[in-house]
Amino acid sequence: MILCVTIGLVYVWFGALKFFPGLSPAEELAKNTIDQLTFGVVTNQLALVLLAILEVGIGLSLIFNMYRKQVVLIALAHMVCTFSPLLFFPAQSFEMAPLVPTLLGQYIGKNIIIVGALVILFRENRKKMNYR
């Protein structure tokens, strides 16, 4: 339960910042990444609002333990997308690829901890379902 709450708090905190232009340090990265992922179809403004809704929704669902299995899967898919700037923007992500990340690369790389925690939550949920 502690993992759910702590990951949820991070999601709510970082997601809520995206509702207010200029507050999130990841705003430009998010806009550029979503632009690449959607081939420019989604406008920057819409992309940030949708990302904020997604992140806050994931966070609140984890905090309040709602639809855990589905939310963890959605969060894992979101995490996969957070690693895409390493491929899209390698010059911004690494000083010397792949072992010397820039601050941006470190910001992205720390998400591997969240991925590990989400996998633990997913496996924990599967074990509970097998015992019932």
Long-range contacts (C-beta under 8 A, 24 or more apart in sequence): 1-65, 3-117, 3-120, 3-121, 4-62, 4-63, 4-65, 4-68, 4-121, 5-62, 5-63, 7-59, 7-62, 7-75, 7-114, 7-117, 7-118, 7-121, 8-58, 8-59, 8-60, 8-61, 8-62, 8-63, 8-64, 9-59, 9-63, 10-59, 10-114, 11-55, 11-56, 11-58, 11-59, 11-62, 11-75, 12-55, 12-56, 12-59, 12-60, 12-63, 13-59, 14-55, 15-51, 15-52, 15-53, 15-54, 15-55, 15-56, 15-57, 15-58, 15-59, 16-52, 16-56, 17-52, 18-48, 18-49, 18-51, 18-52, 18-55, 19-48, 19-49, 19-52, 21-48, 26-107, 29-85, 29-89, 29-104, 29-107, 32-85, 32-88, 32-89, 33-81, 33-84, 33-85, 33-88, 33-89, 36-84, 36-88, 37-81, 37-84, 54-78, 68-121, 68-125, 69-122, 69-125, 69-126, 69-129, 72-118, 72-121, 72-122, 72-125, 73-122, 75-114, 75-118, 76-115, 76-118, 76-119, 76-122, 79-111, 79-114, 79-115, 79-118, 82-108, 82-111, 83-108, 83-111
